[in-house]
Amino acid sequence: MLIRFISDYVRYVLKGGSKFYTWMGILGVFILGMLYVFYLQNTDGLIVTGMTSQIHEGLYFANLVFLVGVAAGAVTIVFPAYGYHHEGMHKVAVLGEMLAITAVIMVMMFVFAHMGRPDRLWHMIPPWGIYSFSSMLGWDVMVLTGYLFLNFVCGFYYLWCKYTGNPINYKWFLPVVWVAIVWALSIHTVTAFLISTMPARPMWHHSMMPIRFITTAFAAGPALIILAFLIIRNNTRFWIDDSVIKLLTTIVTWCLGIAIFLTLSEVVVELYARTEHANGLYYLMFGLHGLTRLVPWFWSSVVLMVGAFILFLIPRFRNDFKLLVIPCVMSFAGIWIEKGMGLIVPGFIPTPIGEVTEYYPTFVEWLMTLGIWAFGFFILTILLKGAIGILLGEVKYGGKPATAGYGAQAAAAK
Amino acid sequence: MTVTEDMNSQAGAERQDTQVPRQPAPADPSRVALKTSRRDFLKSGGMLSLSSLMGTAALMTESDDAQAAIEWAEHFQKNYRLMTPEEKAEARARLERRYSEEYGKKVTVDTTEAQPGVLMGYALNIRKCIGCRRCVHACVAENNQSRGRNRPGEKIEWIQVLRMERGKFEAEKMNHGYPEGLGIQVGGNAYTPVGQVLEGQYHYTPDLVPEKDATYMPIACMQCEKPPCVKVCPVRTTYREPDGVVVIDYNWCIGCRMCMGACPYWARRLNVTNPVLPKEEMNPVTHYLGNRPRMRGVVEKCHWCLQRTRHGRYPACVEACPVGARKFGNLLDPNSEVSLILARKNVFRLKAELNTFPKFFYFYD
């Protein structure tokens, strides 16, 4: 039966129109590019990236942090579904879980890209390696793996029940779902601790980091989910309730609002007294010693986030699902910049000895990043398409092998 | 510090002669592993399945038979602290063989442990430093740092001598307050602050030192009593030795760079590429936790020349300092130079507010 499930799933996913194959083909090209630069990195070393001993965490780490947020953001679907018994959400909760799985896999790929010696990663895994309880990175790996596992179990058990027509055994399923919900908060909190527990980097060393991380995550994650849902709605027979998108919009709006407020408080606290510890933020906002590379990034992020917030507040944008796309894209992009160029990189500028230096991501880094994102969309397409097929009943135990239905086009349109 | 006999290195040398065959080892990793024991083989099998494909590929690209076989064995060795004495001897013999082949000279890898009753300490007379950077060059020569010139990142120096402009008060800057032009008086800024370093400014090459308008601040690893780098390491590859030196097991480092982020003294360097170490310049007297040649993708740092100091010698920088600004000794010995300095001079530690408790002290007369 399990083999049948997998084969049906795979067969359904493989069937698709030319649109679908073009989409997957383009993604495939980027994935090949990623494999090539990964090979480069592992033969020539990280010298092919723009990272140095001064700024030793760059684009990869930034994407990692951002994607942990996206993964955590999936809880904004699961929690209303199971916590508030939101009918529409309940129907699509599994799609959120698929997004979480994808995001965590992407995070792990960024971890691999970031490591100087990815071939030694087993050193972290007992019993062969050593697990260090004092290391935040160790905890991060643990919570991420756990989150991947929990979402995999929840998501695929649900799909499995839909597939076979068996009733869901809520006795163990609900507790696992609840654990997964709390766990989602833990992953981004630990990522925040990962960087905020370093007094050597004054820009990061404040306790606001975890809450700011959670709010931005709950803005960026659902923004992406809304986009995915709108695409699914317009291209498949799978209908997603208006109420779902409205609730998600509300969540995005207010989490974005809180995120902006927290950023503002930080700016005021740091810049009012303007101690030496504010140099990182000052560099980010206005530049330091004539070096201003990150300034446009910061202000573009501010414009995108504040602009998105204002647009969200306008009922015309909030309620028109065509216009809704604009602020969603804006907030997603704004937070991506805020996490990357606005948080990780300036944390290293100036260095602990006061050295002001700049970071230039190289082509290798961009290609790797694009490739991992492409890989993420590749997996997401597969997971969502299969899940939608099952939810629609097109993939069913004992049923005929499904023909290329609307589900395929949904994925293709992405 | 007392000079002790290097018992371990002699024993290791014998072992190398008797146990390790001279002919190239088979390239097949499983056969290499089998030679040690069945248990090790099974273990390495498990690890093999876990280690990433990419790592395998990276290793296979350099399939110089004996070399590759040794690298395979190195790849699956344990964390240095968890090795039994036999495993340590094996690892050491393996390294000595590989380095000797690689650099075309007899390379020794010392594994001398910390001596009991020793807590190493360092003191630096900030008044005396003339900024000649001889310590830096001595350190590079002694500790086999990468010395490439072509691409940025190939050059690694553990010691930084920060050259700082002297601050001064200037009449014309008296009203340079912030914010300007708004009539809010928050204080003038006639003083030019010191302490800003632009990228690479510590690589200065003056004609004559000390320069009139500069002060110097040498820094390197502070060998903290409470090292933040150790706490954040996810694989415990970096740790504090009983004699107080923070070391790295280069073979166990995964290159995650958390330690670099946590270090408030910017004392750690990442080998972004294969270190550029010319054969003739390589220092063959090495220590496992010290100056042995590093590999790509790992973090390295100052270790107070373990290969010297564990045998009662001074670190290379102390020997090289022409003005005697650098002092080194046993903090637990009240009559050592460093202890006497701590007792009698004006002493401070860098970034004391971070509670890292460095064992590197600055003093002035």
Interface residues (C-beta under 8 A of the other chain):
Chain A: F38 Y39 N42 T43 D44 G45 L46 I47 T49 M51 T52 S53 Q54 H56 E57 F112 H114 M115 G116 R117 P118 D119 R120 L121 W122 H123 M124 I125 W128 G129 I130 S132 S134 S135 M136 L137 G138 V141 L194 I195 T197 M198 P199 A200 R201 R274 H289 G347 F348 P350 T351 P352 I353 G354 E355 V356 T357 E358
Chain B: K43 G46 M47 L50 S51 S52 M54 G55 T56 A57 A58 L59 T61 H75 N79 L82 R151 P152 G153 E154 I156 Q160 L162 Y178 G195 Q196 V197 L198 E199 G200 Q201 I219 P228 K231 V232 C233 P234 V235 R236 T237 W252 C253 I254 G255 C256 R257 M258 M260 G261 A262 C263 P264 Y265 W266 R268 R269 L270 N271 V272 T273 N274 M295 R296 G297 V298 V299 L354
